Amino acid sequence: MATEPTTTPEGADATLEARPSSKPEARLPAIIFKGPVSLWMGWQSLAGASVASLTGLIALLYGVFQPASVLKQGLVIGGGALFAAGALMLPYLFFSIRTLRYTITARLIEREKGLFIKRVDSLDLARVKDVELTQSIVQRVCRIGTIEVYSSDRTDPVLRIEAIPNPRPVYEGLRDAVIQISQRRGFMPLDQ
């Protein structure tokens, strides 16, 4: 004969009361964030390279239409060099930002970067001490942010994950993963 679980006056299942008062762990998604950072990360560098390229082009064109003189020669050579430098820097900066990718899981943070030579490094979340999210006014308007991860890692004690799109859910997922790992290892925050 099967018996149905009895309920307490609060409506709780009596079979749950027999267990120790341990909270079930909330399951975190396997991947918290995966993808490239926003191009807003390098907007200052991209803007500088664009201005240098445009200034060099203007100086070059102005120098070409000048009568033969030392000024013409200086404008053509200087303008051409500035235009070439800016024109080479623009694609390099663009692709170096686009190749910077992060994979944040409930276990580690992996950073992959490099245009010609790829470098991958990772940080185990068990080494993380604190996680912070910062957003300037411009970043809030663009819906990006910077997550700073403080760890006991010797090579990179502060990992700055800049220009993360939609940063609040990423920050919360990372923070919750760090808390779960700390609780599993027996470390409890002092403020709780």
N, C-alpha and C positions, 0 to 999 in steps of 0.2 A: 504494500500500500504506500503510495507516494504522498508525502506531506508537503503542503505548500509552505513557503517561508512566512513566518509571522512578521507582522509589522509593528513597529513601536508607535506610540501616539504621534510622533513627529512625521511618520510616514516613511521612516528609513527601514531598509531591509535588515532583518535580524541576523542574517548570515554575514552581512558586512560588519556588524558590531563584534562578532566573534574574532575577527582578525585584529592584529595589532594596528594601532593608529598610524599606519604609514600611508602617505599620500601616493596615489599612482602617478608615475612620472609622465609628464606631458611629452608626447612624441614630437621631436623637432623634425622639420623636413631634412632629408638627406643633403640637399644643396640649398643653402641660404641665398647665395648669389653666385652667378656665373656669367661672365661677359667682360666686355671692354669698359673702360672708363669713358666719361663724356669728353668731347673735344674741348669743352670749356676749360679743361685742366690746363691747356697750353695756350689759352687765348692771348695772353700777353706776348708770348714768344711768336705766335702766328701773326699777331698784329704788327709786331716789330719787324719781322721778316717781310711782311707785305709792304709796310711803309718804306723800308730800305729798298726793296725792289722797285716800287713806284718812283721814289726819289731818284734812284739811279737811272731809270728810264727817262724821266723828265730831263735830268742833267745831260744825258747822252743825246737826246733829240735836240735840246737847246744848243748843245755844242756843235752838232752837225751843221746847223743852219747859221752859225757864226762865221764871219770872215776869218781867214787864216790868221791865227795869232797863238800866243802861248795860252791864253784863256781857252780857246777852242780845243787845243790839244789836251789841256788839263780836264776840261769838262767831258770830253769823249773818253779819255782813259779812266778817270775817276768814276764817271757815270756808268761806264760799261762794267767796271769791276764791282761797283755797288749793286747794279742790276743783276749781275751773274751770281753774286753772293746771296742776295735775297731770293733769287729764283731757285737756287740749289737748296737753300734752307727750308723753304716752304714745303716741298714734298717730304724732305727728311723729317721735319717736325711732325707733319701730319701722320706719316706712317709709323713713327716711333710712338706717338700717342695711341694710335689705333692698334698697335701690337701689344700694348700693355693690358693684360687681362688678369682678372682675379677669379679664383674659385674659392668660395667660402662655404665650408660644410660644418656640420655639428662636431667635427673632430679637428679640422685644421684649416689654415688660410694658406692658399697657394698663389704665388705671384709669378706670372710668366711675362717676360719682356725681352725685347731685342729685335732689331730689324734684320740684321745680317747674321748675328750670332745669338741664338736663343738661350736665355738663362731662366731656369725655373728654381725658385726656392720656396720653402714652406715653413710655417710656424705652427707648432702643435698647440692647440688651445689649452692644454694642461699647463703650459708655461705662462699663460696670459694672466696678468694681475688686474688690469682695468681696461675698460673700453669707453671712449668718449666720442660724441658726435658734435661737430661744430659746423655752423652755416653762417656765412656772411649774408648781408641783405641781397647782394647780387646772386649768391648761390641759392638763396631761398626763392628768388624770382625764377631762376633757371631750373629749380627743383633738383639740385645736386647738393652734395655735402661731402665733408671730410670726416672719416672715421679714424681716430687715433687709437692704436692698440699698444698698450704698455705691457711689456713682458720681461721675463728673466732671461731672454735670449741674449747671448754674448755678442753676436755679430750685429744684430739689429734690435736693440731694446725698445725702440719706438718705431712702430710701423705705421706710416701715414698712407691711408687709402684715400686718395684725393679724387674728387669729381665723380663720386658714385651716384648714378641716377636713382631717384626715389630712395634716399638714404635711410629714412626712418624704419621701414620694415627690416632692412639689412642690419641696422644697428640693434634693433630689438631681438632679432634672431641670433645674432652673434653674442649679445649680452646674455640671453637665456641659455645658450649653449655653454658659455663660460661658467655660469652659475650651476648648471647641471653637472658639469665635470668637477667643479669644486665640491659640490655636495657628495658626489660619488667617492671622492677621495677623502672625505671627512673634514674638509675645510668649510667653515661657516663664516660669512661676513660678520664683522663686529657690530654693525649697526642693526642687526635683526635680533 
